[in-house]
Amino acid sequence: MRIKIRSKDRNFSLWLPNRLLMNPLSAAICVKALNSKKYTDLQDKELLSIRPDKNAVTYPAMLKFFKAIRKSRQLLNGQPLVSVNGADGEIVEIWI
């Protein structure tokens, strides 16, 4: 994963291996964080009208999500996953 931030004052690049961020251990941490009581308390239960237990994220679903993100690299063919242009001329791009 590459993250590039360009502005008038400075340019910043950060290179991170995909496997470092999207591995089974990271998936377990994400599932634990998303299903935690603190996160479910932040949701408006009346608005969603769904019990948090039925809406829980599972570990196999998170592994599939990470696998789909890793495979998106071939689909994008060198284009950034996210590209944002700020009003003051800053550009932020994220590549997988």
C-alpha positions as CSV (number, residue, x, y, z in Angstrom):
1,M,0.0,0.0,0.0
2,R,1.3,3.4,-0.9
3,I,0.1,6.6,0.5
4,K,1.2,9.9,-1.1
5,I,0.4,13.4,0.1
6,R,1.5,16.3,-2.1
7,S,1.1,19.9,-1.2
8,K,2.9,23.2,-2.1
9,D,5.1,22.9,1.0
10,R,6.1,19.3,1.1
11,N,5.6,15.8,-0.4
12,F,5.2,12.8,1.8
13,S,5.2,9.1,0.8
14,L,4.5,6.1,3.0
15,W,5.0,2.6,1.8
16,L,3.4,-0.3,3.8
17,P,3.3,-4.0,2.8
18,N,-0.3,-5.2,2.2
19,R,0.3,-8.4,4.1
20,L,1.4,-6.4,7.1
21,L,-2.0,-4.6,7.3
22,M,-4.3,-7.3,5.9
23,N,-3.5,-10.6,7.6
24,P,-5.4,-13.0,9.8
25,L,-4.2,-11.3,13.0
26,S,-5.4,-7.9,11.8
27,A,-8.7,-9.4,10.8
28,A,-9.2,-10.7,14.3
29,I,-8.3,-7.3,15.8
30,C,-10.8,-5.6,13.4
31,V,-13.6,-8.1,14.3
32,K,-12.9,-7.6,18.0
33,A,-13.0,-3.8,17.7
34,L,-16.1,-3.7,15.5
35,N,-18.1,-6.1,17.7
36,S,-17.0,-4.4,21.0
37,K,-19.6,-3.0,23.3
38,K,-18.1,0.5,23.0
39,Y,-18.7,0.5,19.3
40,T,-22.2,-0.8,19.5
41,D,-23.1,1.8,22.1
42,L,-22.2,4.5,19.5
43,Q,-24.8,3.2,17.1
44,D,-28.3,4.7,17.2
45,K,-30.4,1.5,17.9
46,E,-33.7,3.2,17.2
47,L,-32.5,4.3,13.8
48,L,-31.1,0.9,12.9
49,S,-33.8,-1.1,14.6
50,I,-31.4,-4.1,14.5
51,R,-29.9,-5.8,17.5
52,P,-26.1,-5.6,17.5
53,D,-25.9,-9.4,17.8
54,K,-27.6,-9.9,14.5
55,N,-25.4,-7.2,12.9
56,A,-22.1,-8.6,14.2
57,V,-19.1,-8.8,11.8
58,T,-17.7,-12.4,11.6
59,Y,-14.0,-13.4,11.3
60,P,-14.5,-15.3,8.0
61,A,-16.3,-12.2,6.5
62,M,-13.4,-10.0,7.5
63,L,-10.9,-12.4,5.9
64,K,-13.0,-12.3,2.7
65,F,-13.0,-8.5,2.8
66,F,-9.3,-8.3,3.2
67,K,-8.8,-10.8,0.3
68,A,-11.1,-8.7,-1.9
69,I,-9.0,-5.6,-1.1
70,R,-5.8,-7.4,-2.0
71,K,-7.3,-8.6,-5.3
72,S,-8.4,-5.1,-6.2
73,R,-4.8,-4.3,-7.1
74,Q,-5.1,-6.3,-10.3
75,L,-8.5,-4.7,-11.1
76,L,-7.2,-1.1,-10.7
77,N,-4.3,-1.5,-13.1
78,G,-2.0,1.1,-11.5
79,Q,-4.8,3.6,-10.7
80,P,-5.1,4.8,-7.1
81,L,-7.8,3.3,-4.9
82,V,-8.5,6.8,-3.4
83,S,-7.6,10.2,-4.8
84,V,-8.6,13.3,-3.0
85,N,-7.9,16.9,-4.1
86,G,-8.1,19.6,-1.4
87,A,-9.2,23.2,-2.0
88,D,-5.8,24.5,-1.1
89,G,-4.0,22.3,-3.7
90,E,-3.2,19.3,-1.5
91,I,-3.5,15.9,-3.2
92,V,-3.8,12.6,-1.2
93,E,-3.6,9.3,-3.1
94,I,-3.8,5.7,-1.8
95,W,-2.7,2.8,-3.9
96,I,-3.1,-0.9,-3.1
